[in-house]
Amino acid sequence: MSAREPQPVPFDEFMREALYGENGFYTRPDGGHAGRRGDFLTSPEVGPLFGAVIANYLDAEWARLGRPEQFTVVDAGAGPGTLARSILAAGPACADALDYVAVELSASQRERHPDGVTSLATMPTAPLDGVIIANELLDNLPFRLAVFDSGWREAYVAVDQSGAPSEMLSAPFDPPPAQLLMGAALGARVPLVEQAATFVEDARQLLRSGSLLIIDYGVPLTAELAMRPWREWLRTYRGNERGDHYLTAPGSQDITTDIPFDQLPEADAMRTQAQFLQRWGIDELVTEGKRVWEAQAARPGLEAMRMRSRISEAEALLDPSGLGNFLVAEWRA
Ligand SMILES: C[S@@+](CC[C@H](N)C(=O)[O-])C[C@H]1O[C@@H](n2cnc3c(N)ncnc32)[C@H](O)[C@@H]1O
């Protein structure tokens, strides 16, 4: 009897195994992570300024809820806990009420979470009053892939007996999902981010009062991704550089997509990251940083150096061709 060939799986299953399976990019013991010495640089990893602005936002939400005695912040996909560190270091007014919950699936990253936070592998299930924030989580949730080839078809991944993956296309969708009603050029692709949409729905259900903040790279409309070369938005990373084709050496590289925000539930507010950070006081924090630096420039201490670095951090966080162009979607409860 010959061994049965494994069945082709939809792309999201391949991605789940490649990132979060037994030897997955995030789950293996020396797994991938954000940071200058890691695999990709996120806003919290640029420096403490991002967390200081988020702390302003948290204080405003705490005030909007009437300064409750317990104010929960869930940091979903918290990585090594850098955002938590910066928020706590900023000394927000809500600090005494703050119950900071860092949710991270990777055990090796959970070990790096700072003291003073509750570290969990999965999202809490009890209703809460506070803020759920997910910075660059949704782009890492497994997505399905649609490919236009005489109609929209679904990409499947088949693994041959030597373990090498290859892509196969399904018969055309019948009926096509709502976001695929447009035609496209031969070979066009789009991600179908159902797991990201489910994450948003579930997180909103958790909120008795407060808000959900999703920060990620992406575009307002799925159709924009169909018109762009797919290698621009379906990316891989390893060691702070772009990786190889997404089927190459599963588990050795991160796989990520720009988020088509129209596939998520409609938000109460949508801004670019630059607009959001300006709304919550980044310019004032930079001005304060310059003032402290100038007052101590002759004999700068560590604090003065930290204050001066706000200038270059702000440049990176507001960069219109980079982090500043990320989208921030907000849902209020
Ligand atoms: C791109 S990193 C972002 C880390 C951090 N938020 C930052 O901005 O630096 C995404 C993180 O989400 C984690 N992750 C992915 N799916 C998750 C899930 N379902 N629950 C919790 N964490 C998850 C990954 O392990 C990874 O550490």
The ligand as a Tripos MOL2 file, in Angstrom:
@<TRIPOS>MOLECULE
LIG
   27    29     1     0     0
SMALL
NO_CHARGES

@<TRIPOS>ATOM
      1 C1          4.2960   41.6130   14.7380 C.3       1 LIG1
      2 S1          4.3490   41.0870   16.3760 S.3       1 LIG1
      3 C2          3.9110   42.5880   17.2210 C.3       1 LIG1
      4 C3          4.4150   42.6360   18.6370 C.3       1 LIG1
      5 C4          4.1030   43.9290   19.3960 C.3       1 LIG1
      6 N1          2.6910   44.2000   19.4630 N.3       1 LIG1
      7 C5          4.8090   45.1050   18.7920 C.2       1 LIG1
      8 O1          4.1410   45.9920   18.2670 O.co2     1 LIG1
      9 O2          6.0470   45.1480   18.8450 O.co2     1 LIG1
     10 C6          2.8790   40.1070   16.5390 C.3       1 LIG1
     11 C7          2.8590   39.2640   17.7970 C.3       1 LIG1
     12 O3          1.5590   38.6930   17.9530 O.3       1 LIG1
     13 C8          1.6890   37.3910   18.4770 C.3       1 LIG1
     14 N2          0.4490   36.6580   18.1820 N.ar      1 LIG1
     15 C9          0.0260   36.1800   17.0010 C.ar      1 LIG1
     16 N3         -1.1890   35.6030   17.1120 N.ar      1 LIG1
     17 C10        -1.5400   35.7450   18.4040 C.ar      1 LIG1
     18 C11        -2.6960   35.3800   19.1380 C.ar      1 LIG1
     19 N4         -3.7210   34.7550   18.5600 N.pl3     1 LIG1
     20 N5         -2.7280   35.6590   20.4600 N.ar      1 LIG1
     21 C12        -1.6840   36.3030   21.0530 C.ar      1 LIG1
     22 N6         -0.5700   36.6740   20.4070 N.ar      1 LIG1
     23 C13        -0.4960   36.4100   19.0910 C.ar      1 LIG1
     24 C14         2.9340   36.8500   17.7840 C.3       1 LIG1
     25 O4          3.4920   35.7590   18.4990 O.3       1 LIG1
     26 C15         3.8350   38.0920   17.7760 C.3       1 LIG1
     27 O5          4.6630   38.1450   18.9050 O.3       1 LIG1
@<TRIPOS>BOND
     1     1     2 1
     2     2     3 1
     3     2    10 1
     4     3     4 1
     5     4     5 1
     6     5     6 1
     7     5     7 1
     8     7     8 2
     9     7     9 1
    10    10    11 1
    11    11    12 1
    12    11    26 1
    13    12    13 1
    14    13    14 1
    15    13    24 1
    16    14    15 ar
    17    14    23 ar
    18    15    16 ar
    19    16    17 ar
    20    17    18 ar
    21    17    23 ar
    22    18    19 1
    23    18    20 ar
    24    20    21 ar
    25    21    22 ar
    26    22    23 ar
    27    24    25 1
    28    24    26 1
    29    26    27 1
@<TRIPOS>SUBSTRUCTURE
     1 LIG1         1 GROUP 0 **** ****
